[in-house]
Each structure stands twice: as structure tokens, then as C-alpha cells.
Amino acid sequence: MGGIALEAELLGECMARSGDRPRALFYTGSGEPLLPDHLVCSGIIPSSLNGHPCPHSVGSRIPDPVVIDQERSLHTPEVGEAGDRAPPCAVRHYGSLADWLGPQASGFPGEVLNLRLFECRQRFLLVIPGVRNEKG
């Protein structure tokens, strides 16, 4: 699984050169690299989107995370508590990526392991850089 960290590092370097950083990284399966939102939300990679942008995307990118308000936390507590940040297309969170992956977490870059893992409306799993899972 060492290739995952290398591919993520190369992806980050490539995106840094283009002046763009991923707004989200999508988990695509054990042993696979995390994919940036511009590939997934645009419909370039997932066959389930048939080459079309996700209907919940903004400019073929994931929408910026929002603070969950009290009303949303009462109606959809599985997304998070009031005051937490989540993408508006999130339907659930699973704690940190490290907690969810368990022993398979060792192949991923350390900086993504404490990020909160979300499921979006398209049923993809993703983390948002900067949105950490601070609750146990």
C-alpha cells in the first residue's frame, strides 16, 4: 500500500503546480489512491455519473463545507452536531478516516487519517481537508 501515499503526494504536487488544491478527497476502495473532487464531482472518473457532473456540485467541484445549524442537526443527526462543518451534499459521517479504515489505514498519508469521513448523496465516501474528526 506504499503506492497510495506516493500517488497522493504526486497528485498534491501536480495540483499545487496548477494553482489548485483538492476541496475533497474521495475514497475509492482498499489499495486505491484517494481521488480529488475535480475528477469525481465533474463525472470524469465515476462511471455511475455517466460522464456528467454531480448535480450537487458547484462548477464540477464539491461545494464548500457549511456549519451545521441546530435544525439540520435535529433532522439529520447522522451528518453531525450543530456547529460541526460538513459539505452540504453530505448525508452521513463515519468518524475519522483512520477509525473507519482500521488496520488498512497504514497505507494512507498521515494528514488525511484524522479527517472526518462523509458519505455524499451520490454514495461516495470522502474527506474534506481541514474538517477533522475532533469528537471520539
JOTARA-V469831 format. One record per backbone hydrogen bond with DSSP energy under -1.0 kcal/mol. CO is the residue of the C=O (numbers start at 1). NH is the residue of the N-H. E is the energy in kcal/mol with one decimal. If there is no record, write none. Layout:
BEGIN
co=CO nh=NH e=E
co=CO nh=NH e=E
END
This chain:
BEGIN
co=1 nh=4 e=-1.5
co=2 nh=6 e=-1.6
co=3 nh=7 e=-3.0
co=4 nh=8 e=-2.5
co=5 nh=9 e=-2.3
co=6 nh=10 e=-2.7
co=7 nh=11 e=-2.6
co=8 nh=12 e=-2.5
co=9 nh=13 e=-2.3
co=10 nh=14 e=-2.7
co=11 nh=15 e=-2.5
co=12 nh=16 e=-2.1
co=13 nh=17 e=-1.8
co=14 nh=18 e=-1.3
co=15 nh=20 e=-2.3
co=16 nh=19 e=-1.0
co=24 nh=37 e=-1.7
co=25 nh=127 e=-2.4
co=26 nh=35 e=-2.3
co=29 nh=32 e=-2.1
co=35 nh=26 e=-3.5
co=36 nh=39 e=-1.4
co=36 nh=40 e=-1.4
co=37 nh=41 e=-2.6
co=39 nh=45 e=-1.9
co=40 nh=43 e=-1.2
co=41 nh=54 e=-3.1
co=46 nh=49 e=-1.5
co=47 nh=50 e=-1.6
co=49 nh=52 e=-2.3
co=54 nh=57 e=-1.6
co=61 nh=58 e=-2.9
co=66 nh=86 e=-2.4
co=68 nh=83 e=-2.9
co=69 nh=73 e=-2.3
co=70 nh=74 e=-1.7
co=71 nh=75 e=-2.0
co=72 nh=76 e=-3.0
co=76 nh=79 e=-2.0
co=78 nh=93 e=-2.1
co=81 nh=84 e=-2.4
co=84 nh=68 e=-3.5
co=86 nh=66 e=-3.2
co=87 nh=90 e=-2.1
co=89 nh=121 e=-1.2
co=92 nh=119 e=-2.4
co=95 nh=117 e=-3.3
co=96 nh=100 e=-2.1
co=97 nh=101 e=-2.6
co=98 nh=102 e=-2.2
co=101 nh=104 e=-1.5
co=102 nh=105 e=-1.9
co=104 nh=107 e=-1.2
co=105 nh=108 e=-2.0
co=109 nh=112 e=-1.7
co=112 nh=115 e=-1.3
co=113 nh=98 e=-2.5
co=114 nh=133 e=-2.8
co=115 nh=97 e=-2.0
co=117 nh=94 e=-2.7
co=118 nh=126 e=-2.4
co=119 nh=91 e=-3.0
co=119 nh=92 e=-1.1
co=120 nh=123 e=-2.2
co=124 nh=120 e=-2.4
co=125 nh=27 e=-2.3
co=126 nh=118 e=-3.2
co=127 nh=25 e=-2.6
co=128 nh=131 e=-2.5
co=130 nh=132 e=-1.1
co=131 nh=116 e=-2.7
co=132 nh=134 e=-1.2
END
